[in-house]
Amino acid sequence: MDYAERTQRATDNGLGDLLAAPTKNQISFAGGLPDPKLFPQQELSVAFAAAMANSTGDQFQYSDAQGFRPLREQLARLLQRDGVRATADTIAMTQGAQQALDLIARLYINPGDTIVVEAPTYPGAISAFDTYEPHYEGVPVQSDGMDMVALRRVLTERRVKLIYTVPDFQNPTGTVMSLNKRRTLLALAREFDVMIIEDAPYRWLRYNGINLPTLSELDQSDRVIFVDSMSKVLAPGLRVGWVHADAEIIKDLVALKTGADLESSTLTLRGVSQYLADNDLDAHIAALRHNYAQKRDAMVAGLRAEMPGTAIISAPQGGFFVWLELPTTINTDVLAREYKDELALVPGSMTYPLHDHHNGLRLAFTHASIDDIKTGCQRLGRAVRQAMANTVTIRNDAQAH
Ligand SMILES: Cc1ncc(COP(=O)(O)O)c(C=O)c1O
């Protein structure tokens, strides 16, 4: 039997491969995986044991589709420190940020509706949105975030419903949207009556410089739906994410969540709540920042040593990814395929909504050890030099004929 047409774009997204553990001889720069050595395993074990031991048995019962209220209160306090006007009522818990993206898309997108995404953008967002059959407009990402001139042009030419952005340490480029652009984006959204999804899972992972206010904090007209997650700062296996928005929108998202999975695991939410009550999350994040900053430095240095002068290498101030742009003669889909036994890579084509750019690479530096990062950069250097030599040979052959 044929599958529904809407699934055709969504079923072949390659995301599962990205999250796979590296094979024996492979070094992975592919998935946005945290360093497993940095999971607070002991503290999480103690917190989950305490959550399990609750004598009422509520931890094993159906609970609240919006998610365990004490955890929402704790998260609201964390977000308030960041200037976000969150309360327990404006937060809904989701299975990771990924489910929040799916539910928001389900709430807003009719087939053919125009949505704006950054180009390039997070591949998982493309696959969440694909199911709802939007028309994509990709707006280029510059070193200080989305190109606002291009965005205005799109908004003038088409009726846009949603703008999806990762303003802090963008996936995949690592860029941060400047304060000016944050203000411009909100003004444009207001002028053209568009909703914004602010996806912020890397926001707490800044390695140098100081954080800018969130779009949610700057927003004066309830246009921002803020999405966040414990995946990058605690552990992705928890599948704990949340969405903060106007309480009416939250109510409707919770209704959709009920249809999708009734509710998140109450046991997990209680375990995370217990962890937050008993531990210093800031101290844990400070340790992550210290460690990941060193890995970021190792990758940027490794790439600078190995890549041709024509390559563009980003130097992110936080997050998980370095973005590499190679000469257009190099096709990174081919490169990733040919070298997959020794290096796991995300070709840039996966990060463009129409998969039509072929010379970028997203390189995650958080999972591999520093030694593996160095070796991986050397392997990548060899691969790129070989690919460049091949294109010269092909060109010379073509001229000879
Ligand atoms: C920008 C962005 N949004 C959402 C997610 C999904 O995160 P979660 O594990 O919370 O579902 C990721 C994971 O890589 C991401 O990079």
The ligand as a Gaussian input file, in Angstrom:
#p B3LYP/6-31G(d) Opt

LIG

0 1
 C       18.889000      23.247000      17.015000
 C       18.387000      21.975000      17.583000
 N       17.103000      21.887000      17.920000
 C       16.592000      20.756000      18.445000
 C       17.382000      19.640000      18.628000
 C       16.750000      18.391000      19.180000
 O       17.090000      18.254000      20.496000
 P       16.389000      17.212000      21.476000
 O       17.387000      16.149000      21.747000
 O       16.062000      18.031000      22.686000
 O       15.164000      16.682000      20.825000
 C       18.731000      19.682000      18.285000
 C       19.575000      18.485000      18.435000
 O       20.623000      18.360000      17.856000
 C       19.242000      20.883000      17.745000
 O       20.529000      21.000000      17.385000

